[in-house]
Amino acid sequence: MARSLVVLLVPFCLSWQLTGAYTETFIIKQDFKSPDCVDKLVVTTNGMIPGPEIRVQPGEEIIITVKNEMKSQAVNIHWHGMQHTNGTVWQDGASMISSCPIPPMSSWTYHFNANNEPGTFQYHGHIGGVRTGGLGGALIIEGDISEYAAEADGGDIVVVMTDWYHALADELVVDLLQPQFRWPGDGQSILVNGKGNFDCNNNAVYQCNNGTCLEGASKVCGAADRQYYRPSSHKSTCSTCPGYEILGPVTAGKTYLFRFINGGTLMLMNVAIEGHNMTVIEVDGSPTQKYHTSSVDLNSGQRVAVLVTMDQPLGVYTLSVSQRARNAPRFGYALIQYDGSAAGASTVDPTAAVISQPAWNDNKFTFDFQNEIKGLYTGSNAIPAVPSSATVARTFIMLVTQERMNAMASFQAQPSVDSLAVAVGSVGSKPQDFCDSAGNTKPLRWLFGRRTWKYPATPVLSKLYFDIGAEDFTEENLYYAIELGKTYDMVIHNYPACNGVCETHSWHMHGMHFWVLGAGRGEWSGSAAQLAMLNTVDPPMRDTVQTISEGVDNMPFDKTQPQTFGPCGYTVIRFVPKSPGTWMFHCHQLWHIIMGSNAVFYTAAHTIPPPPSNLMLCGEMTVEKVAQKLYGCSNTVNANVASTGSSPFAAAVLILFAHVARAK
């Protein structure tokens, strides 16, 4: 069986103190499970969906060995929100960006430190569709993020939410890349802490009557029926349901910190609790001023922590999760049981609860929610002061468009991340002018500044550090040079998709957090009035932010008149790189990642710290190239070379083969 090539070339360059470290082994497998009643092949971590909850102290050392026991699927795990300020960029877990993927039937150990401040984070697969398949979980850095968190005298409750698809993740990924575009659509259900309830006879997707199931006017095979290609030895596709997640028991009068985590693929979610209000005190691991609300929005990759006081009569109350921004009703539920309640949770039907949540197309709620949350700039974990606008070294204007293009093409019209007008183009070269599939010969892509991402054959970080294809590091390939300590602004600008919808996207920055200066409607011009509306006093700090839909039903223009399409809303962020590396910036809607909505911000090669001792090789990372770069970092190796008379390369190869032999 083929193995990944793992080299041990720098055992004397890096030193770790293992005392007191958080250590864990994650066994990644494929298995058949029915988390929402429907039996399907999933990706589990230690047999679980979601995976084990990680709880560590601020700054604590984390050592997690990932054993990939899948037979034909590589894997990586991204530690979403970790800043890697101690030089562990190689541990970020973004496949083909920071590292090679872990091949099937192989293992690799991640070794990094938690952020220095408490907060709510997550981890998830970062290659292909493994996140959709179930690989992910909560990562909690314990402690009070602010004085407000101390009000949670009842403790904390973690709620991981995912949109769940019944089709195989690999199939959905390949669907997206076909010239005859096959859109996966919305997930069939929502899981709350790994549990959902899909009624296999009547649901939001189809309805059955006397054994005939219809999706609109189309006849479909319902989930309760065995698919013809599944052997009769398989259990029913619609199998035993797991029931609803029970949160608690909670104690009347106490306040709890609910940590909401959107670990999903596509879905913007809204969360509300029957009969209870919420107070936001944290977003994406950063403290906020108190924000009182009856429900919260969080998009894929985002986390929101809220205080909830159990101030209702003893009973069982419903936590409701609804899909937003997409016209397909999807709901997930959990039950909150008060200690001493006469009613048992198993007797409560959460679908009967009356809970007010914003409509799917209420983009004003999302817009206001994002803009009205303020960061907390006092206390032991205060957000750093916003750098002055006068210090901004460069403003990136990232126009986000959906276009049809030749499979080998990487750009359309005249790309630009410096001028919105140039990126939009003129009549005949605007994004809407490239929506014809040409007889299903042109794949549908997402673009940044009219450029689309192409994954390299060698991880970006290794290309930079080992000087492999340095000529590829150009803005034409969506690589953007940044300098440590400098200030940068980014205007992320929406544009209607080919169907006229101005989508709500979720944008995640690896390796650093940023200030969210504000979101606006219409077109960014950089006018004095727009600049004055930005919050440079107390904006929230996040690592994942939204560009928000606008218009009735999220269509600001007449879709039958595409020539009228134009920019439709923007979000402005400010960031200061603190950790050297190659940091991915991308839409966190997984389908959009697959379709090209990615970029990389990188610091100079000389700033990159050495790789870990268990470096994996792939692509153009030959042993010779790696050894030539790394040789000389260890006095011990130099001494061995001098005493044996071996050449530097021969010594490196001897170290490599000695390590491989020990690993067998």
N, C-alpha and C positions, 0 to 999 in steps of 0.2 A: 504493500500500500504506500502511496506517495506521502511524504511528510513535508511540512513547511521547513524552510531552512532558518534555524534560529542560531545566531552567532553569539559568542561570548568573547568579544574583542576588547572590552574596556573594563575588566573586572576591578582594576585598581583606580579608575577615574571617579567613580561614584561611590559614595558611602551613605548607608542608611542605618539609623539606630532602630532596631526592631522592638525594643522594650516598649510595651504599652500600646503597640500598634493594633488597629482593627484589622483582623485577618479573616478571610472568608473564601470559600470555594464555591463558584457558581458552575453548576453542571447544566449546560444548555442542550436540550433534547427536543425532538419532535415526538408528539404523542397525540392520540385522539382524546379529545375532551369536549364537553358540551356546556360551556360556561353560561350560555343563554338558552339552554334546552336543545340546541341544534348541534349534533355531533360533527366535528370537523378536525382536521389535522392542524395542530397549533404548535407554537414554540414556547416551551416552558423553561423556567429557571428554577432549578432544584424541585421540579415537579409542580411549580406554582405559576398561576397567572392572577395578578401581577407577581413578580418575583419577590424574594425576601426584602423586607424593609431594612435599610441600612441606617443605623443611628450612631453618630460619632460626636466627639467634642470639637469645638473650634480648633483648627490647626492640626487635628489628630492625623497621624500617619495611617494611610489606608492601603492594604495589600490584599488584592482580590485576584485569585487564580481562576481564569475562565477555561473550563474544559468543554470544548465543542464536540459533543457526542452526536451531532447530526451527521448523517451519512453522506450528504451531498450538498451542504449549504455552509458557506463561510460565514463568519460572524465578527463583529466588533461591538464594543459597548462604549457609548459616549456618556460621560459624567456631566450631565447638563447643568450648567451654571458654575462649575468649578473654574477658578481663574488661573490655577497653576502658576502662582507667583514665585514658587521656589524652583523654577526651571524644569518643570515636568511636562512640557508641551508634548513630548513623545507619548504621553499617557492620555491624551484627550479623547482618543477612541473614535475619531472620524475616519472611516475607511478610505484609503487612498488620498487622504489629506495629511493626517499625522502619522499614520502607520499602515502597514500591510494588514489585510484581513487575516483572521485566524482560520486556517483551513479546516475542513472536516476532520474529525478524529484527531485533533491536535489541541494543545493548550498554550496559554500565554498568561503571564502574571502582570497585572496593572499595579503600579506603585506610585502613589502621589499623596499629597496632603490635602485635607479638607480646607475650605476657606477659613479665614481667621474670625469670621463673624457667624453667629447663629443664623438659621434660616431654613426654608423649605426648598428642596431641590429634587431632582429625579435622575434616573439613569434609563437608557433605552438602547436598543439595537440601532446601529448606524451604517447599515449596508443593505441594499435592496429593500425587501419588504418585511424584514424580520420584526420590525416594530409593530407592523400591522398584524403579524402572526402571533404576537403576545409578549415579546421580549421587552420588559421594562419594569420599573418599580420606583418606590420612594427612597430618597436620600435625605435624611434629616440631620442637620447640624444643631445639636441641642443647646439650650440656653435661652434666655429672654432676649429677643431681638431689640426690645425697647422696654421702657418702664410700663408700657401698656400691656405687654405680654404677661407681666406679673399678675395681672388681674385674672388670669385663667387659673383660678384655684382648683378647678376640677381636672386639670391636665389637658392634653391635646388629643385630637382625633384626626387620623389621616384618611383622606378620601381620594382615591385614585380613580379617575374616570377615563374611559376609552370608548371610541366608536368601534363597533365590531362588525367585521365582514364575514360572510359565510363562505365566500369563494376563497381558494388558496391564494395566499399573498403573492407567490411567484407568478401566478396567472394574471393577477391584477397589474403587476409591474410590467409584464410583457405587453399587456393590452395597451398601455399608455404609449408605448414606443412604436406601435404599428402605424404605417401611413394611413390605413383605414382605421381612424381613431376609435378606440373602444373605451369609453369612459366608465370607470368602475362604479360611478354613482355614489350615493350615500350609504354608509354602513347600515346594516339591517337592524342593529340594536345598539344600546349603550350599556356598557358594563360599569358597575360601581364596585370597586374593590374586587373585580374579577367575576361579578355575578350580574346576570341580566335575566330577562324573561321574555322570550319571543314566542308568542302564541302561534303555533304551527298551522292553525286553521284559519284564523282571522287576525290580521295585523295591519300595520301601516303600509305594507307592501302589496298584499293581495288578500282577497276574501274567498272563502270556500262555502259551497252550498251543495249538499248531496254528493260530495266527493269531487265536484268540479271547482277548481280554483281559478279565479280571474284577477289579473292585474289590469285594471281598467277594462278594456274589451278583449284583452289578450288572455288566452288560456295558458296557465302555467302549471308546472308540477310542484305541488306544495311540499314543504319541508317534512311533513308527516309521512310522505311516501318515500319508499326506498328508490334512490336513483338507479336506473336500469344497469349502469355500469358498476355498481357496488355489489360485491358478492352477497349472496343470500345469507352467508354466515355472519355478515356484519349486523350489528344491532340496528334498530330503527334509527333513521337519521334524526328524528325528533325523539330524544331520549329523556331520561329523568332530569327535571329542572333543579337547579341548585337552590332555589328560593332567593329571597332578597337578603342583602347584607343587613345585619342588625348592628347598629352603632350604640354602644352602651353596655350595661345600663348607666344612665346619667343620673345625677343627683339633683333634685329640685333645689333651686336657689343658687346653685353653683354656676360658674362661668367656664366655658370650654373654648380652647383654641382649635378651630377646625382648619386643617391644612388641606385646601383643595388643590389637586394636581391634574392638569389636563395632559394625559399621556397619549392622546389619540392621534389618529392619522390625518383627518381632514377637518374635523368638526369644531366650530365655535360653540361653546356650551354656556348655558346659564344655569346657576344653582340657586335654589330657594328652599327654605325650611318652613313647613307648615306651622303657622302661628308664632313664628319667631323672627326677630330682626337680627341683623348682623352689623358688626363694626369692623371694617377693614383696617388692619394694622401692619400688614406686610404684603409686598408684591415681589415675586422672584428673588426672595432672599434679602430684600432691603426693607428697612422700616419706613412706615408712612405715618403721617398724621391720621388721626381718627377720621374715618369716613363712614357715615351711617347709611345703611341701605337695606332694602328688603330682599335683594338678590344681587348676585355678582356675575359678570361675564368673564370668561377666560378662554383664550384660544389655545390651539395646539402648542404645547411647550410651556405655557404660562402656569404660574402658581399664585394663588391668592390665599392669605391666611386671615381669618376673621374671628372675632370674639362673639360668642353666642351665649346669652344667659338663659338658663332653663327656668323660665318664669311663668310657665303654663301649668294648668292642673295636671296631676299625674295621669299618664296615658302613653300612647304610642303615636308618634308624629312622623310624617313622611318628609324625607329629603328628596326633592325632585330635580332631575337634570334634564334640560331640554335642548334640542338642537336649535341654533340660531343662524341667520344669514343664508339659509338654504331652505327652499320651499319643499320640505319633506319632513313631516312630523315624526320625530324620534324622541323617546323619553326613556330615562333610566331612573331607578328608585332605590332608596335605602330606607330603613326604618330606625328611628331614634326612640329607644324605650327608656322611660323614666323608671328608676328604681322604686319598687313598691306599687307599680301600676297593676291594676286588677286585670286589665286586658293583656293577653299575650301577643307578642309580635306576629306570631303565626296566624292570628285571627284577623289581621288587618289587611285590607286591600288598598295598597297605596294609590292605585289608579283612580280610586273614588275620592281622594283628597282634593279639596278646593284650594289651589295655590295660585296666586297671581304672579305670572312671569311675562316678560315682554314678548311680543309677537316675533315670529321669525324674521320679519322684514323691518323691525323697529331699529334701524341703524342709528337713530338719535340716541337711544339708550346707550349703545356701545360707545358712541362718540363722546357723550357726556361722562360716562363712567371712566374712560381713559383720561380725559382732560381734567376731571375734577379731583382726582387723587393727587395728593401732595406728599412729597418726601419729608422725612423727619431729619432735621439737621442739628438736633441736640441729643445729648445722652451719650452713653459709652460706645454705642454702635452707630453714631451719627453718620449720615451720608457726607462724603467730602463736598466741600463748596464747589459750585459750578464754576468752571474756568471762564474767564472773561471772554466775550465775543471777539475782543481785539486780539486774542491769542490764537484764534482759529487759523491753522496753517493751510487748510484746504476744505472746501465744501464739495462733497460728492452728491450729485443729483441722480438718483437711481430711478429711472423710469421703468416701470414693470409692465410688460406687454405680453400678450398671447398672440402668436403668429404661426402660420404655416411656412415651412422652409425646407429646402433640399436637405436630405439626410446628412450630407457631408458638410453643409454650410455651418458657420459659426456666428454669422451676423447678418443683419438686414440694413438696407439703406445706409445712412451715415451715423454710425454709433457715436454716443457721447455720454459721459457722466459729469460733464462740466456745464452743459447747456441743455435745458429742457427743450427749448425751441429746436435746436439741432437734432436732438434725439427723436422728437415727435415727427419732424420732417414736414415736407410740403405735400400738396395734392399728388397722389400717385405713389408716394413713398411713405405714407403714414401706416401705422400698424394695421389699421382696418383694411388697408389695400393688400394685405398678405394673409387673407383668410380663406383663400381658395385652395382646396386640396389638390387641384390639378388631376382630377380623376383618381383620388386616393393614392397619390404618389408622393405627397409631401407630408411628413409627420407634423403634428401640432406641438409647439414648444412654448416654454415661458422664457422670457429674455429680460436681462438687466441692461438698460441703456442701449437696447437693440442688439445685445450680444447674448448668446446662450452658452451654458457651461458644457464642456466636454471633459469627462474624467480622464486623467492621465494614466499611463500604464505603470508609472512609478509614483509612490506617495509624494505629494507636494513637498512635505518637510524634508524628505530624503533627497529629493531633487535639489533643494536649496542647500542643504548642509553638505552633501557630497559632490556638489557641482555637477549634477547630471542633467544636462539640457538646460543650462542657465538661460539660454536664448528664449526659452518658453515663458519666462517671467515678464510678460508684457500685459498691458491693459487690454490688448486685443484678445487675450486669453482669459480675461477677468481676474488677473492678479494685480493687486494694488499695493504699492509700496507705502509703508507708514513708518514713522520713527517713534521710538520709545519716548514718552514724556511729552510729546506734542499733542495739540488739541485739534480734533477733526469734527466737522459737522457732516451729517448725511440727511438729505431730503429724500425720503422714500415715497415715490409718487405713483398713485394708482392710474390705471387706464382701462377702459372697458375691454373685456375679453371679446372674442369673435362673436359670441352670442349677445353682446350688448350689456352683460352684467358687469357692474363695477364691484369686484369681489372684495371681501374682507380677508386680508392675508395676515399671517403671523410671521414675524421676522426674528430670527435668533442669531445672536453673535456668540461665537465660541471664544472662550478664553478671557473675556472681559465683559464688564457691565457698562451701561451707558445711561446718561440722563435723557429722559423723554421730555423735550422742550415743548411739545404740543402737537396737536393735529388740527388740520384745517380743511375746509371744503373748497371745491373747485380747483383752480390752477395756482401753483406756486410761482410767484414772480420775484420774490425777495424784496418786495416793496417795504418802505418804512412802516406802513401800517401792519403788514404781516409780521415783520420783525418785532414790532412793539407788542404783538399778541403772544409771542413766545414767552414761556415762563423760565426765566434764568435765575429766579430767586429760590424757589423751593420745589423744583420738579421732582417727580419720582425717579428712582434709579431702577433699571430693569436689565434683563438679558434677553427678553423676548417682548416684542411690541407689535401692535397692529397698524395696518393701514385699513381704513374703515370705509365700508360701502356708503354710497349716497344715492339719492333719488328714490322714487316710488318703486317698491319691489326691487330695490338695488339697481335700477336702470335709470341713470340720469339723462339718457338720450333716447330718442326713438330708435329702437333696434331695427326698424325697417328702413332707416335712413342712416346707414353707417358712415356716410360722408360727414355727418355732423359730430361724430365721436371726438372727444378731446379728453384731456386730463381730468380726473375725477377724485380729487382728494389727496392729501399728503400727510405724512408724519415726519417730524424733525427730531433727530437725536444728536447728541454730542458725546464723543468718547475720547479717552486718553489711554493709549496702549501702555500697559505697565509690564507685561510679560512678553519676552521675545518669542516669536514663533510664526507659524502659518495658521491663521485663524479664519475658519470658515464663517461666512455670513450667508444666510439662506432663508428662503421661505420654509417654515416648519410644517406646512401642509405637505405630507410625504409625497403625494402624487405630483406636486409642483417641483419638489427636489428632483424626482425622477425625470421630469420634463425640462430641466435645465435652469431652474431659478436659484442659482448659486454663484458665489464669488469668494475670493480668498484675499484677506489682508495679511501682508507679511512684513516682517522686519528684516534687516540686512542679514546676510549669511553669517557674518562674523559675530552677530549677537546670539546665534542659536547655541544653546548648551549641548554638550555631547549626548549621544543617544544612550539608552539604558544598556546594561550588560546582556540583556536577552533580546537584543534587536532582531527583528525578523527581516528577511530579505525577500524581495519580489521585484518584478519588472526588470529595470536595468540596473538594479543594485547587485552588482557582481561582488564576489568575495574580494577580488583584486581592488576594485574601486573603494570599497569600504575600508579594507586594510590600509591602503595608501593614505587615506584621510586620517584614520585613527592611530596609525603607528606613531609611537613616541610619546603617547600620553602617560605611559607608566614607566617609572624608573626601573621597576622590576623587569619589565619586558626588555628594556634597553640593556640591562645587565645580563640577561639571559642571551641576548643576541651577541653581546661582546664576548661572553665566556665561551659560546659554542661556535662562533664564527659564522653563524647563519645570516642570510640576507634578511632585511626587514620584512619583506613579503613572505619569505619562508617561515619566519617566526610567527607571523600573524596566522598563516595557514595551519601551522602546528597547533596553535592555540585553538583555532576553529575546530580542527578534527579531534582534538582531545576533548573538547566540549561535546561535540556530536557523539563521540564514543560513550561518554559518561551518560548522555541523555537516553541512549538506547536501552 
